[in-house]
Amino acid sequence: MEGNQNIFKDLDYSAVINRAAACYYKILLVVGRSGSGKTNLLKKMCGQMQIPLINLGLSLSQKLLPLTFRERKLKCFEIISELIDAQGAPRLAVDNTEVIFDTSLMLNPLGLLQSLSRTHLLIWSWNGEVEDGHVTYAYRGHPEHQRIPTSEITLITL
């Protein structure tokens, strides 16, 4: 465990999952840059613990494709919620999550995760890095840049 008590590396993942499940926001972010092994880790964890794994980018894109630009903004949150609920599992891993940062969808990524984590433990792939007590997505100045405090979120860093 690193300096922050919510950030883990190379540990017993079932213990980390159980810790995240005990939090108010049941979120476990698997954070790493592109190509760092997030997908392989999620597959390993899901296989060992019989947790469903969904490809959010693919599933959401299929649902958004027939919608107009305006409908996508209005229905995106609802569609993501339905995709999560359709799994019928209290614990769920979600990969290829970059779509939630698309500025045209006007989503609040942290608000989305917090809302979804009320009814499900989410093991969520996050393409980024941890720095100064925050998890980041994209570089400063990029339209999709996000910087979220890690204080209430459990993290596995790669």
N, C-alpha and C positions, 0 to 999 in steps of 0.2 A: 504494500500500500504506500502511496506517495504522501506528501504533506497534507493534502486535503483528504479528510476521512471518507469521502465518497468516491474517490478515484482509485481504481484497481488495475493491476497488471498481473498476468500469469498466475492466477489463483484458481481455487476451486470454484468453478462457475456456478454450480448449484447454490453455494453459500451466497454468492453475490446476487443471484436471482432472488433468493429468499429475502435478502436484505432490501432489495428494491421493492419487493412485494409488500414489505412492512411499512413503507413510506406513504405519506399522504398522496403524493403523485407517484404512482407505480410505473416509473420510467427507468429503464436501463439503457443508456446510450452506449453503443459500441462505436468509438470514435477513432478514426484513422484517415490518412490521406488515401486517395485513389490508388488501388493496387496493394494496400497494406495487409490485406487478408481478412477484411470484415466479413465478406460473404462466406469464406471457408469456415471462419469461427462460428458464424450463425448456423451454418449447416451442421457443424459438429455438435453444438449445443442442442439444437433442435432434435438431432438424431438420438442423442443420449437421453434426453428428457421428454421425448414425444411431444414436442411443442410445434404447432403449425408454423410454417414459414411462408410468407407471401411476398411476391415481387410487386411492390406498390407502383413502381413506374409503369410496368406492363398492365396491371389490372386497372389502374386509374385511367391510363391513356385509352384503353379500350372503351371505358365508360364515357369518357369525355369526347371522344372522336365525333359521335353524331350530333353533339350539342353545338349551339352557336357560341360565339365568343362571350356574349353576355350571360348565357345560361351556364357556361363553365364557371364563371366567377360566382354566380349565385348558388350553384349546386355542388361545388367541389367538396366543401366540408361535409355535406350530407352524404355524398358518394363515398368518401373515405370512411366515414363512420359506418356506413352500410357494409363496406368491404371487410372491415374489422369485425363487426357483429356477425356477419355471415359465417365466420370461421367457427362460431359456437364454442370458443375456448377461452378460459379465464387468463391464459398466458399465450402470447402471440409474438412471433418475431417478424419484423418488417424490414425488407431490404430494398435497395434501389429507391431511396426516398428523396432523391434530389428534386423531384417534381414539386414537392411542397414549397420550394423556394422560388418557383417561377413567379415573377412579379405580376404577370398578367392574371394569375389566379387570386391575387390579393389575400393570401392566407397569412396568418400569424403563426409561424411554425411552433413556437413555444405554447401558445394558447391552444393550438390544435392538439399537441401532445398531452397537455394537462387535461383537456376535456376528455380525450379518448382514454386516458389512464384512470379515469374514475371507475370504469367498469372492467378494465382489462389491464394486466401487467403487460407493458410493451417493451420488448427488446428491440430497439430501434437503431438501425445503421445510420451513422452520421458521418458524412464525408467532410472531414475538417481536422481541427486540432484543438488541444487544450492549452490555454495560455493565460496567465495571471488570474486564475479563478473563473475563467470563462471558456466556453466552448465556442469555436468560431466556424463559420461556413463562408467560403469565398474570401477574397482579399478586400481590405479596406478600399472604398471607392467603387467597388463592383456593385451593380444594382441589386444583386441578390445577397449581399453581405449581411450576415447575422452575427451577433455577439451576445451570448446568453450566459447569465451567471450559473455556475455549477452547484451552488449551495444546496439546492433542493432536488438534485438529480444524481442518481448513481451512474458512474461511468466505468467502462472498460476501455483503456487506451491501447492502441496498437502502434 
